[in-house]
Each structure stands twice: as structure tokens, then as C-alpha cells.
Amino acid sequence: MFRKVVTLILIGGSLAVAACNTVRGAGDDVKSAANAVDNAT
């Protein structure tokens, strides 16, 4: 079970990194996620 969870996290992380072509894009994605969490609370 633990192995499946780790595999899913690694695949998800790889897809997220591949979607961000630049460092600026990655920063924008992190900022967007932080804003979404902040707005939800």
C-alpha cells in the first residue's frame, strides 16, 4: 500500500514539474495553489 502511494506521488510530481516549463511558471503554480488554499479557509 505504501509503495502505491509513493508511486502515485512521484508520478503526480513528475506531471506537475513537466507542466511548468519555466521557473516563473512553477512559482506561479505554487502561488496559485497557496491562494486557493487560503481562500478555502
Backbone as numpy.savetxt, mean C-alpha at the origin, in Angstrom:
# Nx Ny Nz CAx CAy CAz Cx Cy Cz
-1.19 -21.48 7.56 -2.02 -20.29 7.56 -1.16 -19.03 7.56
-0.14 -19.01 8.43 0.76 -17.87 8.51 1.48 -17.65 7.19
1.85 -18.74 6.56 2.56 -18.66 5.28 1.68 -18.02 4.20
0.39 -18.35 4.20 -0.54 -17.76 3.23 -0.70 -16.26 3.46
-0.79 -15.86 4.71 -0.94 -14.45 5.04 0.29 -13.66 4.59
1.47 -14.19 4.87 2.70 -13.53 4.47 2.78 -13.44 2.94
2.39 -14.49 2.26 2.41 -14.48 0.79 1.47 -13.42 0.24
0.28 -13.32 0.80 -0.68 -12.31 0.34 -0.17 -10.90 0.60
0.46 -10.69 1.74 1.02 -9.37 2.05 2.13 -9.02 1.07
3.00 -9.96 0.78 4.09 -9.70 -0.16 3.57 -9.42 -1.57
2.58 -10.17 -2.00 2.00 -9.94 -3.34 1.32 -8.57 -3.38
0.57 -8.26 -2.35 -0.10 -6.95 -2.29 0.90 -5.81 -2.27
1.97 -5.97 -1.52 3.02 -4.95 -1.47 3.70 -4.78 -2.81
3.94 -5.88 -3.49 4.57 -5.81 -4.82 3.68 -5.08 -5.81
2.39 -5.35 -5.77 1.47 -4.66 -6.67 1.39 -3.18 -6.35
1.42 -2.85 -5.07 1.35 -1.44 -4.68 2.59 -0.69 -5.14
3.75 -1.32 -4.99 5.00 -0.68 -5.42 5.04 -0.56 -6.94
4.57 -1.56 -7.64 4.56 -1.52 -9.10 3.62 -0.44 -9.62
2.56 -0.15 -8.88 1.61 0.86 -9.31 2.17 2.27 -9.16
3.14 2.45 -8.29 3.75 3.77 -8.07 5.03 3.84 -8.90
4.98 4.58 -9.99 6.13 4.63 -10.87 7.22 5.57 -10.38
6.88 6.49 -9.51 7.87 7.43 -9.02 7.80 7.51 -7.51
8.82 8.09 -6.92 8.84 8.29 -5.47 7.74 9.27 -5.08
7.53 10.26 -5.91 6.46 11.23 -5.64 5.10 10.52 -5.64
4.90 9.62 -6.59 3.65 8.86 -6.65 3.46 8.02 -5.40
4.54 7.42 -4.92 4.45 6.61 -3.71 4.08 7.49 -2.51
4.69 8.67 -2.45 4.37 9.61 -1.36 2.92 10.05 -1.41
2.43 10.31 -2.62 1.02 10.70 -2.78 0.09 9.58 -2.34
0.45 8.34 -2.67 -0.38 7.20 -2.28 -0.43 7.06 -0.76
0.70 7.21 -0.10 0.74 7.11 1.36 -0.08 8.23 1.98
0.06 9.44 1.43 -0.69 10.58 1.94 -2.19 10.37 1.76
-2.57 9.83 0.61 -3.98 9.57 0.33 -4.54 8.53 1.31
-3.78 7.49 1.57 -4.22 6.45 2.51 -4.35 7.03 3.91
-3.40 7.88 4.30 -3.46 8.51 5.62 -4.68 9.40 5.74
-4.99 10.15 4.69 -6.18 11.02 4.70 -7.46 10.20 4.79
-7.51 9.07 4.10 -8.69 8.23 4.13 -8.92 7.68 5.54
-7.85 7.24 6.18 -7.96 6.72 7.55 -8.37 7.85 8.50
-7.77 9.02 8.31 -8.08 10.16 9.17 -9.54 10.57 9.02
-10.04 10.58 7.82 -11.44 10.96 7.57 -12.41 9.92 8.12
-11.99 8.67 8.16 -12.87 7.60 8.62 -13.04 7.62 10.13
-12.12 8.26 10.83 -12.20 8.27 12.31 -12.83 9.53 12.81
